[in-house]
Amino acid sequence: MQLAITVLGNNQTNFIGEILPLVRDCSCNILEIRASQLGQSTASYLLVQGNWNQIAKLESTLDSIQKRLELKIFSLRTDQKDIDKCKDFVPYSLETISLDKDSVVESITSFLFDRDITIEEITGSSYQAPYIQSSVFSSKFVILIPPELPLLNLREEFLDFCDQLNIDAILEPIKR
């Protein structure tokens, strides 16, 4: 059984150092972990695995640490069927750079979702571009393309879409 956990706290709280021993003490294994600073907050994402009793014990322990450290913790038991349905999909990397506009990420995600493309991961940030006085938004996606979607047509549609919104993009397969 797997449990996805999202933790949000302020930058001064060393909650990662508190949560990792809890995972170990509940005899769960960490499958994935990510953490990043978002403004004055720190966010962490964990995927842990254990049997039913271990996961239940971890869930109850997370409630106590949430109160003690004044964190926001959300957890969700994941379903193996969701993982299995994507096993035949083709993994691609998608990188974009454009002027920082409110709807860039929303437009890109809408384009992908309209074609039943799964977004595995999104990272992005805004920064002041050298040589110009404008902000630029850079994003990177890891996507899973369904096997029935013609890749050549998708690439052409996506590049036309990017041209219309003045987005510079690279769409390429992930090589492992």
N, C-alpha and C positions, 0 to 999 in steps of 0.2 A: 504494500500500500504506500502511496506517496502523498505528501502534504506540501503544498505551495504556501510559503509564508512571505508576507510583505511587512516590513518594519519601517516606521518613520519616526524620527526623533530629532532633537536639536543637535547641533554640531558638538556641543560640549559633552554629550552623553556617550560614553564608550559602550554602547549596548551590544556591539558585535562580540566584545570580550565577555559579556554576560550570557549571550544566547548560545554561543558555540559549546560551552561546557554543558548547558542544559540538553542540547541535542545529544551529546555524548552520554550523559547520565541517563537519558531515556533509551539508550541503546539503538538510536537511529543513526543512519548514515547520511552524510551530505552528498547529494548528487550534483548540485550546482549551487554556486553562491556568487552574488554580485553586490557591490555597494558603491555608492557615489554620493557626492555632495551636491545638493540642489539649493542654492542660495544659502540661507542660514540653517538648513536642515540636512540630515543625512538619511538616505534611503538604502535599504538592504533588501535583497530578494534571495530567498533560499528555496531549494527543492530538496526535501529530505525523504528518506525511505525507511520503512520499518514495518513490523507486523501490526495488527490491529491494536493490541494492547500498548505497544510502544508509542504509536501515533496518538492514541487517546491520552496517554500520560503526558506526552509533549504538549498537546493542546491545552490541557489543564494547567501545566506549568507556565505556558506562555501568558495565560490570563494573569497570574500573579506578578510576573515580571513587568507586564504592561502597566499595572497599577503602581508598582514600586518605582519604576524609572520614568513614569509619565510619558509613555510611548503610545503610538498608535500601531497596533498589530492586527493584521488580517490574515486569516488562514483559510485554505480551501483544500479539501481532499480531491485529488485529481483522479481521472478515470483513464484506465489503460486503453479503452476503446478509442479515445480521442487521438492518442499517439499512433495507434495502429492504422487509422484511416489515412494518415499522411505518408505512409512508408513508401509509396510509389511516386511521390511528388519529386520534382526536380529542384534542388536548392540553387538559388541565385543570390548574388549580391547586387544591391542597387545603391548607388551613391549619387547625391544631387548637391548642386550649389546654385544659389539664386540670390537675388536681392531679398532682403528680409521683409517678407509680406506676411500678413496675418494668416492667410489661407493656404500657404504652400504645402505644409504637411497634411492638412486636411484634404487638399485636392489630390495629392499623391495617394494617400490611403484610400480615398473614394475610388480612384482609378483601379487600384489593386482589388479592393473588395468587390467592385462591380464585375470583376472577372473571376471571382471565387479563388483568388490567390491568398494564401495564408501568410500573414506577417508573423515571423518568428521573433524578430527583434528590431527595434528602432532606436537609434541614437541620433542626436542632433544638437546643434548649438548655434547661437548667433554671435558674431564677432565683428569688430570694426575692420573693414578691409583696408589693406595698405594702398596708398596712392589715391584713394577716393574717400569722400566723406560720408559714405553710406554703410549701413550694416548689411552683412551677408549672412545667409543661413545655410549651413552645411548639414546634410543628413546622410545616414547610412542605414540601410535596411537589409535584413536577411529575410528572404521570402521563399516560399515553397509554391512552385507552379504545378498545377494539376497536370497529369500526363496527357489528358485529352486536349489541352490548350496548345495550338500550334505556336511554337516558339518564334518562328520567323514573323508571323502576323503580329504576335504580341510585341515583339521588338519594334516593328514599324509603327504600330499604334502608339506605343509608349513614347517613341522619339517625336512623333507628330504632336502628341499631347504636350511634351516638354517644350517644343518649339513655340506652341501657342502661348504658353505661360512664361516664356523666357527663362527656362530652367536648363542648366547644363547637367547632363546625367550620363552615368555609365551603368549599363545593365549587363552583367556577365555571370556565367556559371561559377559556382564555388568548386574549386578543385581541392580534393582531399587526398 
